[in-house]
Amino acid sequence: MASTVTLEDALSNVDLLEELPLPDQQPCIEPLPSSLVYQPNFNTNFEDRNAFVTGIARYIEQATVHSNMVRSSQVGCSEWFLI
């Protein structure tokens, strides 16, 4: 014989279960909420080359190539218009 349970009874049982203390001896590992501020910089002129080398580039040669590419693109754009 199956007994029927009304929706109100089921919801009240759920509310009672949420209030039931369950001592599990586990520490709370959830961090406190904190805000995160991110400011992307899409400037590729590498004005501060040393910061680029230490912060992003793995090798000094890579930073040198990037700075040379910027310099040659600035010179190259003016040469394209002369052709």
mmCIF file of the N, C-alpha and C atoms, coordinates in Angstrom:
data_MODEL
# 
_entry.id   MODEL 
# 
loop_
_atom_site.group_PDB 
_atom_site.id 
_atom_site.type_symbol 
_atom_site.label_atom_id 
_atom_site.label_alt_id 
_atom_site.label_comp_id 
_atom_site.label_asym_id 
_atom_site.label_entity_id 
_atom_site.label_seq_id 
_atom_site.pdbx_PDB_ins_code 
_atom_site.Cartn_x 
_atom_site.Cartn_y 
_atom_site.Cartn_z 
_atom_site.occupancy 
_atom_site.B_iso_or_equiv 
_atom_site.pdbx_formal_charge 
_atom_site.auth_seq_id 
_atom_site.auth_comp_id 
_atom_site.auth_asym_id 
_atom_site.auth_atom_id 
_atom_site.pdbx_PDB_model_num 
ATOM 1   N N  . MET A 1 1  ? 0.847  -1.156 0.000   1.00 0.00 ? 1  MET A N  1 
ATOM 2   C CA . MET A 1 1  ? 0.000  0.000  0.000   1.00 0.00 ? 1  MET A CA 1 
ATOM 3   C C  . MET A 1 1  ? 0.909  1.241  0.000   1.00 0.00 ? 1  MET A C  1 
ATOM 4   N N  . ALA A 1 2  ? 0.797  2.077  -1.009  1.00 0.00 ? 2  ALA A N  1 
ATOM 5   C CA . ALA A 1 2  ? 1.620  3.274  -1.145  1.00 0.00 ? 2  ALA A CA 1 
ATOM 6   C C  . ALA A 1 2  ? 0.881  4.468  -0.568  1.00 0.00 ? 2  ALA A C  1 
ATOM 7   N N  . SER A 1 3  ? 1.591  5.241  0.235   1.00 0.00 ? 3  SER A N  1 
ATOM 8   C CA . SER A 1 3  ? 0.974  6.437  0.798   1.00 0.00 ? 3  SER A CA 1 
ATOM 9   C C  . SER A 1 3  ? 1.381  7.633  -0.044  1.00 0.00 ? 3  SER A C  1 
ATOM 10  N N  . THR A 1 4  ? 0.493  8.569  -0.191  1.00 0.00 ? 4  THR A N  1 
ATOM 11  C CA . THR A 1 4  ? 0.777  9.765  -0.984  1.00 0.00 ? 4  THR A CA 1 
ATOM 12  C C  . THR A 1 4  ? 1.213  10.892 -0.060  1.00 0.00 ? 4  THR A C  1 
ATOM 13  N N  . VAL A 1 5  ? 2.124  11.700 -0.566  1.00 0.00 ? 5  VAL A N  1 
ATOM 14  C CA . VAL A 1 5  ? 2.640  12.837 0.182   1.00 0.00 ? 5  VAL A CA 1 
ATOM 15  C C  . VAL A 1 5  ? 2.341  14.081 -0.630  1.00 0.00 ? 5  VAL A C  1 
ATOM 16  N N  . THR A 1 6  ? 1.797  15.059 0.027   1.00 0.00 ? 6  THR A N  1 
ATOM 17  C CA . THR A 1 6  ? 1.480  16.299 -0.684  1.00 0.00 ? 6  THR A CA 1 
ATOM 18  C C  . THR A 1 6  ? 2.762  17.108 -0.900  1.00 0.00 ? 6  THR A C  1 
ATOM 19  N N  . LEU A 1 7  ? 2.679  18.044 -1.810  1.00 0.00 ? 7  LEU A N  1 
ATOM 20  C CA . LEU A 1 7  ? 3.827  18.896 -2.106  1.00 0.00 ? 7  LEU A CA 1 
ATOM 21  C C  . LEU A 1 7  ? 4.212  19.736 -0.892  1.00 0.00 ? 7  LEU A C  1 
ATOM 22  N N  . GLU A 1 8  ? 3.238  20.228 -0.170  1.00 0.00 ? 8  GLU A N  1 
ATOM 23  C CA . GLU A 1 8  ? 3.520  21.036 1.018   1.00 0.00 ? 8  GLU A CA 1 
ATOM 24  C C  . GLU A 1 8  ? 4.261  20.230 2.072   1.00 0.00 ? 8  GLU A C  1 
ATOM 25  N N  . ASP A 1 9  ? 3.860  18.965 2.258   1.00 0.00 ? 9  ASP A N  1 
ATOM 26  C CA . ASP A 1 9  ? 4.538  18.110 3.232   1.00 0.00 ? 9  ASP A CA 1 
ATOM 27  C C  . ASP A 1 9  ? 5.983  17.831 2.806   1.00 0.00 ? 9  ASP A C  1 
ATOM 28  N N  . ALA A 1 10 ? 6.188  17.604 1.522   1.00 0.00 ? 10 ALA A N  1 
ATOM 29  C CA . ALA A 1 10 ? 7.538  17.331 1.028   1.00 0.00 ? 10 ALA A CA 1 
ATOM 30  C C  . ALA A 1 10 ? 8.434  18.549 1.209   1.00 0.00 ? 10 ALA A C  1 
ATOM 31  N N  . LEU A 1 11 ? 7.909  19.743 0.908   1.00 0.00 ? 11 LEU A N  1 
ATOM 32  C CA . LEU A 1 11 ? 8.700  20.958 1.075   1.00 0.00 ? 11 LEU A CA 1 
ATOM 33  C C  . LEU A 1 11 ? 9.010  21.238 2.536   1.00 0.00 ? 11 LEU A C  1 
ATOM 34  N N  . SER A 1 12 ? 8.080  20.962 3.413   1.00 0.00 ? 12 SER A N  1 
ATOM 35  C CA . SER A 1 12 ? 8.350  21.170 4.838   1.00 0.00 ? 12 SER A CA 1 
ATOM 36  C C  . SER A 1 12 ? 9.388  20.170 5.342   1.00 0.00 ? 12 SER A C  1 
ATOM 37  N N  . ASN A 1 13 ? 9.375  18.947 4.813   1.00 0.00 ? 13 ASN A N  1 
ATOM 38  C CA . ASN A 1 13 ? 10.403 17.965 5.182   1.00 0.00 ? 13 ASN A CA 1 
ATOM 39  C C  . ASN A 1 13 ? 11.785 18.417 4.709   1.00 0.00 ? 13 ASN A C  1 
ATOM 40  N N  . VAL A 1 14 ? 11.849 19.006 3.519   1.00 0.00 ? 14 VAL A N  1 
ATOM 41  C CA . VAL A 1 14 ? 13.122 19.512 3.013   1.00 0.00 ? 14 VAL A CA 1 
ATOM 42  C C  . VAL A 1 14 ? 13.616 20.653 3.893   1.00 0.00 ? 14 VAL A C  1 
ATOM 43  N N  . ASP A 1 15 ? 12.724 21.546 4.288   1.00 0.00 ? 15 ASP A N  1 
ATOM 44  C CA . ASP A 1 15 ? 13.116 22.641 5.176   1.00 0.00 ? 15 ASP A CA 1 
ATOM 45  C C  . ASP A 1 15 ? 13.646 22.113 6.504   1.00 0.00 ? 15 ASP A C  1 
ATOM 46  N N  . LEU A 1 16 ? 13.021 21.082 7.035   1.00 0.00 ? 16 LEU A N  1 
ATOM 47  C CA . LEU A 1 16 ? 13.493 20.495 8.285   1.00 0.00 ? 16 LEU A CA 1 
ATOM 48  C C  . LEU A 1 16 ? 14.870 19.856 8.113   1.00 0.00 ? 16 LEU A C  1 
ATOM 49  N N  . LEU A 1 17 ? 15.108 19.227 6.971   1.00 0.00 ? 17 LEU A N  1 
ATOM 50  C CA . LEU A 1 17 ? 16.411 18.614 6.732   1.00 0.00 ? 17 LEU A CA 1 
ATOM 51  C C  . LEU A 1 17 ? 17.509 19.658 6.605   1.00 0.00 ? 17 LEU A C  1 
ATOM 52  N N  . GLU A 1 18 ? 17.189 20.819 6.029   1.00 0.00 ? 18 GLU A N  1 
ATOM 53  C CA . GLU A 1 18 ? 18.193 21.871 5.899   1.00 0.00 ? 18 GLU A CA 1 
ATOM 54  C C  . GLU A 1 18 ? 18.594 22.434 7.253   1.00 0.00 ? 18 GLU A C  1 
ATOM 55  N N  . GLU A 1 19 ? 17.705 22.417 8.213   1.00 0.00 ? 19 GLU A N  1 
ATOM 56  C CA . GLU A 1 19 ? 17.991 22.946 9.546   1.00 0.00 ? 19 GLU A CA 1 
ATOM 57  C C  . GLU A 1 19 ? 18.652 21.912 10.449  1.00 0.00 ? 19 GLU A C  1 
ATOM 58  N N  . LEU A 1 20 ? 18.726 20.670 10.030  1.00 0.00 ? 20 LEU A N  1 
ATOM 59  C CA . LEU A 1 20 ? 19.280 19.596 10.839  1.00 0.00 ? 20 LEU A CA 1 
ATOM 60  C C  . LEU A 1 20 ? 20.802 19.719 10.904  1.00 0.00 ? 20 LEU A C  1 
ATOM 61  N N  . PRO A 1 21 ? 21.378 19.852 12.103  1.00 0.00 ? 21 PRO A N  1 
ATOM 62  C CA . PRO A 1 21 ? 22.845 19.954 12.198  1.00 0.00 ? 21 PRO A CA 1 
ATOM 63  C C  . PRO A 1 21 ? 23.488 18.588 11.951  1.00 0.00 ? 21 PRO A C  1 
ATOM 64  N N  . LEU A 1 22 ? 24.464 18.560 11.086  1.00 0.00 ? 22 LEU A N  1 
ATOM 65  C CA . LEU A 1 22 ? 25.179 17.322 10.788  1.00 0.00 ? 22 LEU A CA 1 
ATOM 66  C C  . LEU A 1 22 ? 26.659 17.523 11.125  1.00 0.00 ? 22 LEU A C  1 
ATOM 67  N N  . PRO A 1 23 ? 27.076 17.125 12.319  1.00 0.00 ? 23 PRO A N  1 
ATOM 68  C CA . PRO A 1 23 ? 28.485 17.308 12.691  1.00 0.00 ? 23 PRO A CA 1 
ATOM 69  C C  . PRO A 1 23 ? 29.364 16.303 11.943  1.00 0.00 ? 23 PRO A C  1 
ATOM 70  N N  . ASP A 1 24 ? 30.127 16.790 10.998  1.00 0.00 ? 24 ASP A N  1 
ATOM 71  C CA . ASP A 1 24 ? 30.982 15.895 10.220  1.00 0.00 ? 24 ASP A CA 1 
ATOM 72  C C  . ASP A 1 24 ? 32.467 16.130 10.489  1.00 0.00 ? 24 ASP A C  1 
ATOM 73  N N  . GLN A 1 25 ? 32.788 17.027 11.407  1.00 0.00 ? 25 GLN A N  1 
ATOM 74  C CA . GLN A 1 25 ? 34.163 17.307 11.804  1.00 0.00 ? 25 GLN A CA 1 
ATOM 75  C C  . GLN A 1 25 ? 35.046 17.731 10.629  1.00 0.00 ? 25 GLN A C  1 
ATOM 76  N N  . GLN A 1 26 ? 34.454 18.348 9.640   1.00 0.00 ? 26 GLN A N  1 
ATOM 77  C CA . GLN A 1 26 ? 35.215 18.826 8.488   1.00 0.00 ? 26 GLN A CA 1 
ATOM 78  C C  . GLN A 1 26 ? 35.302 20.344 8.543   1.00 0.00 ? 26 GLN A C  1 
ATOM 79  N N  . PRO A 1 27 ? 36.486 20.901 8.302   1.00 0.00 ? 27 PRO A N  1 
ATOM 80  C CA . PRO A 1 27 ? 36.599 22.365 8.296   1.00 0.00 ? 27 PRO A CA 1 
ATOM 81  C C  . PRO A 1 27 ? 35.955 22.949 7.044   1.00 0.00 ? 27 PRO A C  1 
ATOM 82  N N  . CYS A 1 28 ? 35.524 24.161 7.159   1.00 0.00 ? 28 CYS A N  1 
ATOM 83  C CA . CYS A 1 28 ? 34.946 24.862 6.017   1.00 0.00 ? 28 CYS A CA 1 
ATOM 84  C C  . CYS A 1 28 ? 36.094 25.308 5.112   1.00 0.00 ? 28 CYS A C  1 
ATOM 85  N N  . ILE A 1 29 ? 36.085 24.862 3.865   1.00 0.00 ? 29 ILE A N  1 
ATOM 86  C CA . ILE A 1 29 ? 37.182 25.194 2.952   1.00 0.00 ? 29 ILE A CA 1 
ATOM 87  C C  . ILE A 1 29 ? 36.761 26.196 1.890   1.00 0.00 ? 29 ILE A C  1 
ATOM 88  N N  . GLU A 1 30 ? 35.558 26.691 1.981   1.00 0.00 ? 30 GLU A N  1 
ATOM 89  C CA . GLU A 1 30 ? 35.114 27.678 1.003   1.00 0.00 ? 30 GLU A CA 1 
ATOM 90  C C  . GLU A 1 30 ? 35.742 29.028 1.323   1.00 0.00 ? 30 GLU A C  1 
ATOM 91  N N  . PRO A 1 31 ? 36.317 29.682 0.316   1.00 0.00 ? 31 PRO A N  1 
ATOM 92  C CA . PRO A 1 31 ? 36.945 30.980 0.578   1.00 0.00 ? 31 PRO A CA 1 
ATOM 93  C C  . PRO A 1 31 ? 35.906 32.079 0.723   1.00 0.00 ? 31 PRO A C  1 
ATOM 94  N N  . LEU A 1 32 ? 36.318 33.153 1.359   1.00 0.00 ? 32 LEU A N  1 
ATOM 95  C CA . LEU A 1 32 ? 35.448 34.313 1.454   1.00 0.00 ? 32 LEU A CA 1 
ATOM 96  C C  . LEU A 1 32 ? 35.344 34.967 0.085   1.00 0.00 ? 32 LEU A C  1 
ATOM 97  N N  . PRO A 1 33 ? 34.214 35.552 -0.236  1.00 0.00 ? 33 PRO A N  1 
ATOM 98  C CA . PRO A 1 33 ? 34.093 36.202 -1.548  1.00 0.00 ? 33 PRO A CA 1 
ATOM 99  C C  . PRO A 1 33 ? 35.007 37.418 -1.638  1.00 0.00 ? 33 PRO A C  1 
ATOM 100 N N  . SER A 1 34 ? 35.632 37.559 -2.781  1.00 0.00 ? 34 SER A N  1 
ATOM 101 C CA . SER A 1 34 ? 36.497 38.717 -3.005  1.00 0.00 ? 34 SER A CA 1 
ATOM 102 C C  . SER A 1 34 ? 36.334 39.174 -4.447  1.00 0.00 ? 34 SER A C  1 
ATOM 103 N N  . SER A 1 35 ? 36.599 40.441 -4.649  1.00 0.00 ? 35 SER A N  1 
ATOM 104 C CA . SER A 1 35 ? 36.454 40.980 -5.996  1.00 0.00 ? 35 SER A CA 1 
ATOM 105 C C  . SER A 1 35 ? 37.766 40.827 -6.755  1.00 0.00 ? 35 SER A C  1 
ATOM 106 N N  . LEU A 1 36 ? 37.646 40.716 -8.053  1.00 0.00 ? 36 LEU A N  1 
ATOM 107 C CA . LEU A 1 36 ? 38.801 40.567 -8.920  1.00 0.00 ? 36 LEU A CA 1 
ATOM 108 C C  . LEU A 1 36 ? 38.760 41.672 -9.955  1.00 0.00 ? 36 LEU A C  1 
ATOM 109 N N  . VAL A 1 37 ? 39.837 42.434 -10.024 1.00 0.00 ? 37 VAL A N  1 
ATOM 110 C CA . VAL A 1 37 ? 39.921 43.536 -10.986 1.00 0.00 ? 37 VAL A CA 1 
ATOM 111 C C  . VAL A 1 37 ? 40.974 43.163 -12.018 1.00 0.00 ? 37 VAL A C  1 
ATOM 112 N N  . TYR A 1 38 ? 40.574 43.146 -13.268 1.00 0.00 ? 38 TYR A N  1 
ATOM 113 C CA . TYR A 1 38 ? 41.485 42.797 -14.358 1.00 0.00 ? 38 TYR A CA 1 
ATOM 114 C C  . TYR A 1 38 ? 41.468 43.911 -15.378 1.00 0.00 ? 38 TYR A C  1 
ATOM 115 N N  . GLN A 1 39 ? 42.634 44.426 -15.695 1.00 0.00 ? 39 GLN A N  1 
ATOM 116 C CA . GLN A 1 39 ? 42.743 45.499 -16.680 1.00 0.00 ? 39 GLN A CA 1 
ATOM 117 C C  . GLN A 1 39 ? 43.677 45.038 -17.789 1.00 0.00 ? 39 GLN A C  1 
ATOM 118 N N  . PRO A 1 40 ? 43.131 44.561 -18.898 1.00 0.00 ? 40 PRO A N  1 
ATOM 119 C CA . PRO A 1 40 ? 44.005 44.115 -19.989 1.00 0.00 ? 40 PRO A CA 1 
ATOM 120 C C  . PRO A 1 40 ? 44.675 45.299 -20.667 1.00 0.00 ? 40 PRO A C  1 
ATOM 121 N N  . ASN A 1 41 ? 45.873 45.072 -21.131 1.00 0.00 ? 41 ASN A N  1 
ATOM 122 C CA . ASN A 1 41 ? 46.616 46.099 -21.852 1.00 0.00 ? 41 ASN A CA 1 
ATOM 123 C C  . ASN A 1 41 ? 46.964 45.529 -23.221 1.00 0.00 ? 41 ASN A C  1 
ATOM 124 N N  . PHE A 1 42 ? 46.342 46.069 -24.248 1.00 0.00 ? 42 PHE A N  1 
ATOM 125 C CA . PHE A 1 42 ? 46.574 45.577 -25.598 1.00 0.00 ? 42 PHE A CA 1 
ATOM 126 C C  . PHE A 1 42 ? 47.593 46.422 -26.351 1.00 0.00 ? 42 PHE A C  1 
ATOM 127 N N  . ASN A 1 43 ? 48.365 47.208 -25.637 1.00 0.00 ? 43 ASN A N  1 
ATOM 128 C CA . ASN A 1 43 ? 49.394 48.028 -26.249 1.00 0.00 ? 43 ASN A CA 1 
ATOM 129 C C  . ASN A 1 43 ? 50.576 47.125 -26.596 1.00 0.00 ? 43 ASN A C  1 
ATOM 130 N N  . THR A 1 44 ? 50.926 47.038 -27.870 1.00 0.00 ? 44 THR A N  1 
ATOM 131 C CA . THR A 1 44 ? 52.019 46.160 -28.285 1.00 0.00 ? 44 THR A CA 1 
ATOM 132 C C  . THR A 1 44 ? 53.269 46.938 -28.660 1.00 0.00 ? 44 THR A C  1 
ATOM 133 N N  . ASN A 1 45 ? 53.375 48.177 -28.200 1.00 0.00 ? 45 ASN A N  1 
ATOM 134 C CA . ASN A 1 45 ? 54.569 48.957 -28.516 1.00 0.00 ? 45 ASN A CA 1 
ATOM 135 C C  . ASN A 1 45 ? 55.737 48.644 -27.589 1.00 0.00 ? 45 ASN A C  1 
ATOM 136 N N  . PHE A 1 46 ? 55.511 47.916 -26.515 1.00 0.00 ? 46 PHE A N  1 
ATOM 137 C CA . PHE A 1 46 ? 56.542 47.503 -25.578 1.00 0.00 ? 46 PHE A CA 1 
ATOM 138 C C  . PHE A 1 46 ? 57.371 48.694 -25.118 1.00 0.00 ? 46 PHE A C  1 
ATOM 139 N N  . GLU A 1 47 ? 56.711 49.664 -24.544 1.00 0.00 ? 47 GLU A N  1 
ATOM 140 C CA . GLU A 1 47 ? 57.403 50.859 -24.072 1.00 0.00 ? 47 GLU A CA 1 
ATOM 141 C C  . GLU A 1 47 ? 58.354 50.527 -22.930 1.00 0.00 ? 47 GLU A C  1 
ATOM 142 N N  . ASP A 1 48 ? 57.966 49.603 -22.076 1.00 0.00 ? 48 ASP A N  1 
ATOM 143 C CA . ASP A 1 48 ? 58.840 49.187 -20.985 1.00 0.00 ? 48 ASP A CA 1 
ATOM 144 C C  . ASP A 1 48 ? 59.372 47.796 -21.326 1.00 0.00 ? 48 ASP A C  1 
ATOM 145 N N  . ARG A 1 49 ? 60.453 47.751 -22.059 1.00 0.00 ? 49 ARG A N  1 
ATOM 146 C CA . ARG A 1 49 ? 60.981 46.492 -22.578 1.00 0.00 ? 49 ARG A CA 1 
ATOM 147 C C  . ARG A 1 49 ? 61.435 45.569 -21.448 1.00 0.00 ? 49 ARG A C  1 
ATOM 148 N N  . ASN A 1 50 ? 62.042 46.120 -20.400 1.00 0.00 ? 50 ASN A N  1 
ATOM 149 C CA . ASN A 1 50 ? 62.525 45.292 -19.293 1.00 0.00 ? 50 ASN A CA 1 
ATOM 150 C C  . ASN A 1 50 ? 61.377 44.607 -18.567 1.00 0.00 ? 50 ASN A C  1 
ATOM 151 N N  . ALA A 1 51 ? 60.267 45.299 -18.391 1.00 0.00 ? 51 ALA A N  1 
ATOM 152 C CA . ALA A 1 51 ? 59.111 44.668 -17.753 1.00 0.00 ? 51 ALA A CA 1 
ATOM 153 C C  . ALA A 1 51 ? 58.554 43.568 -18.639 1.00 0.00 ? 51 ALA A C  1 
ATOM 154 N N  . PHE A 1 52 ? 58.588 43.778 -19.940 1.00 0.00 ? 52 PHE A N  1 
ATOM 155 C CA . PHE A 1 52 ? 58.118 42.739 -20.856 1.00 0.00 ? 52 PHE A CA 1 
ATOM 156 C C  . PHE A 1 52 ? 59.000 41.504 -20.768 1.00 0.00 ? 52 PHE A C  1 
ATOM 157 N N  . VAL A 1 53 ? 60.308 41.715 -20.684 1.00 0.00 ? 53 VAL A N  1 
ATOM 158 C CA . VAL A 1 53 ? 61.235 40.580 -20.623 1.00 0.00 ? 53 VAL A CA 1 
ATOM 159 C C  . VAL A 1 53 ? 61.009 39.776 -19.352 1.00 0.00 ? 53 VAL A C  1 
ATOM 160 N N  . THR A 1 54 ? 60.901 40.466 -18.215 1.00 0.00 ? 54 THR A N  1 
ATOM 161 C CA . THR A 1 54 ? 60.766 39.740 -16.952 1.00 0.00 ? 54 THR A CA 1 
ATOM 162 C C  . THR A 1 54 ? 59.361 39.204 -16.733 1.00 0.00 ? 54 THR A C  1 
ATOM 163 N N  . GLY A 1 55 ? 58.355 39.866 -17.284 1.00 0.00 ? 55 GLY A N  1 
ATOM 164 C CA . GLY A 1 55 ? 56.988 39.449 -16.998 1.00 0.00 ? 55 GLY A CA 1 
ATOM 165 C C  . GLY A 1 55 ? 56.391 38.498 -17.992 1.00 0.00 ? 55 GLY A C  1 
ATOM 166 N N  . ILE A 1 56 ? 56.705 38.632 -19.255 1.00 0.00 ? 56 ILE A N  1 
ATOM 167 C CA . ILE A 1 56 ? 56.008 37.848 -20.268 1.00 0.00 ? 56 ILE A CA 1 
ATOM 168 C C  . ILE A 1 56 ? 56.960 36.964 -21.065 1.00 0.00 ? 56 ILE A C  1 
ATOM 169 N N  . ALA A 1 57 ? 58.023 37.523 -21.588 1.00 0.00 ? 57 ALA A N  1 
ATOM 170 C CA . ALA A 1 57 ? 58.903 36.780 -22.492 1.00 0.00 ? 57 ALA A CA 1 
ATOM 171 C C  . ALA A 1 57 ? 59.739 35.761 -21.729 1.00 0.00 ? 57 ALA A C  1 
ATOM 172 N N  . ARG A 1 58 ? 59.941 34.612 -22.306 1.00 0.00 ? 58 ARG A N  1 
ATOM 173 C CA . ARG A 1 58 ? 60.779 33.605 -21.674 1.00 0.00 ? 58 ARG A CA 1 
ATOM 174 C C  . ARG A 1 58 ? 62.240 33.826 -21.992 1.00 0.00 ? 58 ARG A C  1 
ATOM 175 N N  . TYR A 1 59 ? 62.519 34.409 -23.098 1.00 0.00 ? 59 TYR A N  1 
ATOM 176 C CA . TYR A 1 59 ? 63.904 34.612 -23.524 1.00 0.00 ? 59 TYR A CA 1 
ATOM 177 C C  . TYR A 1 59 ? 64.102 36.060 -23.949 1.00 0.00 ? 59 TYR A C  1 
ATOM 178 N N  . ILE A 1 60 ? 65.280 36.571 -23.705 1.00 0.00 ? 60 ILE A N  1 
ATOM 179 C CA . ILE A 1 60 ? 65.590 37.952 -24.083 1.00 0.00 ? 60 ILE A CA 1 
ATOM 180 C C  . ILE A 1 60 ? 65.511 38.111 -25.595 1.00 0.00 ? 60 ILE A C  1 
ATOM 181 N N  . GLU A 1 61 ? 65.881 37.073 -26.326 1.00 0.00 ? 61 GLU A N  1 
ATOM 182 C CA . GLU A 1 61 ? 65.813 37.138 -27.784 1.00 0.00 ? 61 GLU A CA 1 
ATOM 183 C C  . GLU A 1 61 ? 64.388 37.363 -28.266 1.00 0.00 ? 61 GLU A C  1 
ATOM 184 N N  . GLN A 1 62 ? 63.428 36.764 -27.599 1.00 0.00 ? 62 GLN A N  1 
ATOM 185 C CA . GLN A 1 62 ? 62.031 36.928 -27.996 1.00 0.00 ? 62 GLN A CA 1 
ATOM 186 C C  . GLN A 1 62 ? 61.594 38.383 -27.823 1.00 0.00 ? 62 GLN A C  1 
ATOM 187 N N  . ALA A 1 63 ? 61.989 39.009 -26.735 1.00 0.00 ? 63 ALA A N  1 
ATOM 188 C CA . ALA A 1 63 ? 61.640 40.418 -26.528 1.00 0.00 ? 63 ALA A CA 1 
ATOM 189 C C  . ALA A 1 63 ? 62.339 41.303 -27.546 1.00 0.00 ? 63 ALA A C  1 
ATOM 190 N N  . THR A 1 64 ? 63.577 40.947 -27.899 1.00 0.00 ? 64 THR A N  1 
ATOM 191 C CA . THR A 1 64 ? 64.300 41.724 -28.901 1.00 0.00 ? 64 THR A CA 1 
ATOM 192 C C  . THR A 1 64 ? 63.625 41.611 -30.257 1.00 0.00 ? 64 THR A C  1 
ATOM 193 N N  . VAL A 1 65 ? 63.190 40.422 -30.612 1.00 0.00 ? 65 VAL A N  1 
ATOM 194 C CA . VAL A 1 65 ? 62.491 40.232 -31.889 1.00 0.00 ? 65 VAL A CA 1 
ATOM 195 C C  . VAL A 1 65 ? 61.209 41.043 -31.913 1.00 0.00 ? 65 VAL A C  1 
ATOM 196 N N  . HIS A 1 66 ? 60.461 41.020 -30.815 1.00 0.00 ? 66 HIS A N  1 
ATOM 197 C CA . HIS A 1 66 ? 59.210 41.791 -30.766 1.00 0.00 ? 66 HIS A CA 1 
ATOM 198 C C  . HIS A 1 66 ? 59.469 43.289 -30.902 1.00 0.00 ? 66 HIS A C  1 
ATOM 199 N N  . SER A 1 67 ? 60.469 43.785 -30.195 1.00 0.00 ? 67 SER A N  1 
ATOM 200 C CA . SER A 1 67 ? 60.738 45.221 -30.284 1.00 0.00 ? 67 SER A CA 1 
ATOM 201 C C  . SER A 1 67 ? 61.250 45.590 -31.671 1.00 0.00 ? 67 SER A C  1 
ATOM 202 N N  . ASN A 1 68 ? 62.037 44.709 -32.298 1.00 0.00 ? 68 ASN A N  1 
ATOM 203 C CA . ASN A 1 68 ? 62.498 44.970 -33.664 1.00 0.00 ? 68 ASN A CA 1 
ATOM 204 C C  . ASN A 1 68 ? 61.341 44.933 -34.659 1.00 0.00 ? 68 ASN A C  1 
ATOM 205 N N  . MET A 1 69 ? 60.374 44.051 -34.416 1.00 0.00 ? 69 MET A N  1 
ATOM 206 C CA . MET A 1 69 ? 59.206 43.987 -35.306 1.00 0.00 ? 69 MET A CA 1 
ATOM 207 C C  . MET A 1 69 ? 58.404 45.281 -35.236 1.00 0.00 ? 69 MET A C  1 
ATOM 208 N N  . VAL A 1 70 ? 58.238 45.816 -34.040 1.00 0.00 ? 70 VAL A N  1 
ATOM 209 C CA . VAL A 1 70 ? 57.501 47.072 -33.898 1.00 0.00 ? 70 VAL A CA 1 
ATOM 210 C C  . VAL A 1 70 ? 58.254 48.196 -34.588 1.00 0.00 ? 70 VAL A C  1 
ATOM 211 N N  . ARG A 1 71 ? 59.559 48.242 -34.362 1.00 0.00 ? 71 ARG A N  1 
ATOM 212 C CA . ARG A 1 71 ? 60.370 49.291 -34.977 1.00 0.00 ? 71 ARG A CA 1 
ATOM 213 C C  . ARG A 1 71 ? 60.344 49.169 -36.500 1.00 0.00 ? 71 ARG A C  1 
ATOM 214 N N  . SER A 1 72 ? 60.478 47.942 -37.026 1.00 0.00 ? 72 SER A N  1 
ATOM 215 C CA . SER A 1 72 ? 60.483 47.771 -38.477 1.00 0.00 ? 72 SER A CA 1 
ATOM 216 C C  . SER A 1 72 ? 59.105 48.004 -39.077 1.00 0.00 ? 72 SER A C  1 
ATOM 217 N N  . SER A 1 73 ? 58.043 47.716 -38.318 1.00 0.00 ? 73 SER A N  1 
ATOM 218 C CA . SER A 1 73 ? 56.703 47.991 -38.851 1.00 0.00 ? 73 SER A CA 1 
ATOM 219 C C  . SER A 1 73 ? 56.456 49.491 -38.930 1.00 0.00 ? 73 SER A C  1 
ATOM 220 N N  . GLN A 1 74 ? 57.003 50.239 -37.983 1.00 0.00 ? 74 GLN A N  1 
ATOM 221 C CA . GLN A 1 74 ? 56.853 51.693 -38.052 1.00 0.00 ? 74 GLN A CA 1 
ATOM 222 C C  . GLN A 1 74 ? 57.641 52.264 -39.224 1.00 0.00 ? 74 GLN A C  1 
ATOM 223 N N  . VAL A 1 75 ? 58.845 51.753 -39.448 1.00 0.00 ? 75 VAL A N  1 
ATOM 224 C CA . VAL A 1 75 ? 59.656 52.209 -40.580 1.00 0.00 ? 75 VAL A CA 1 
ATOM 225 C C  . VAL A 1 75 ? 59.067 51.682 -41.879 1.00 0.00 ? 75 VAL A C  1 
ATOM 226 N N  . GLY A 1 76 ? 58.595 50.430 -41.865 1.00 0.00 ? 76 GLY A N  1 
ATOM 227 C CA . GLY A 1 76 ? 58.059 49.807 -43.072 1.00 0.00 ? 76 GLY A CA 1 
ATOM 228 C C  . GLY A 1 76 ? 56.812 50.485 -43.583 1.00 0.00 ? 76 GLY A C  1 
ATOM 229 N N  . CYS A 1 77 ? 55.972 50.964 -42.692 1.00 0.00 ? 77 CYS A N  1 
ATOM 230 C CA . CYS A 1 77 ? 54.746 51.643 -43.123 1.00 0.00 ? 77 CYS A CA 1 
ATOM 231 C C  . CYS A 1 77 ? 55.078 52.901 -43.905 1.00 0.00 ? 77 CYS A C  1 
ATOM 232 N N  . SER A 1 78 ? 56.081 53.624 -43.472 1.00 0.00 ? 78 SER A N  1 
ATOM 233 C CA . SER A 1 78 ? 56.438 54.844 -44.200 1.00 0.00 ? 78 SER A CA 1 
ATOM 234 C C  . SER A 1 78 ? 57.095 54.499 -45.532 1.00 0.00 ? 78 SER A C  1 
ATOM 235 N N  . GLU A 1 79 ? 57.826 53.371 -45.606 1.00 0.00 ? 79 GLU A N  1 
ATOM 236 C CA . GLU A 1 79 ? 58.454 52.969 -46.862 1.00 0.00 ? 79 GLU A CA 1 
ATOM 237 C C  . GLU A 1 79 ? 57.436 52.462 -47.871 1.00 0.00 ? 79 GLU A C  1 
ATOM 238 N N  . TRP A 1 80 ? 56.338 51.856 -47.398 1.00 0.00 ? 80 TRP A N  1 
ATOM 239 C CA . TRP A 1 80 ? 55.307 51.368 -48.317 1.00 0.00 ? 80 TRP A CA 1 
ATOM 240 C C  . TRP A 1 80 ? 54.672 52.523 -49.083 1.00 0.00 ? 80 TRP A C  1 
ATOM 241 N N  . PHE A 1 81 ? 54.522 53.632 -48.413 1.00 0.00 ? 81 PHE A N  1 
ATOM 242 C CA . PHE A 1 81 ? 53.889 54.773 -49.079 1.00 0.00 ? 81 PHE A CA 1 
ATOM 243 C C  . PHE A 1 81 ? 54.820 55.430 -50.091 1.00 0.00 ? 81 PHE A C  1 
ATOM 244 N N  . LEU A 1 82 ? 56.134 55.187 -49.960 1.00 0.00 ? 82 LEU A N  1 
ATOM 245 C CA . LEU A 1 82 ? 57.085 55.759 -50.908 1.00 0.00 ? 82 LEU A CA 1 
ATOM 246 C C  . LEU A 1 82 ? 57.129 54.978 -52.215 1.00 0.00 ? 82 LEU A C  1 
ATOM 247 N N  . ILE A 1 83 ? 56.690 53.727 -52.207 1.00 0.00 ? 83 ILE A N  1 
ATOM 248 C CA . ILE A 1 83 ? 56.750 52.875 -53.409 1.00 0.00 ? 83 ILE A CA 1 
ATOM 249 C C  . ILE A 1 83 ? 55.712 53.231 -54.388 1.00 0.00 ? 83 ILE A C  1 
# 
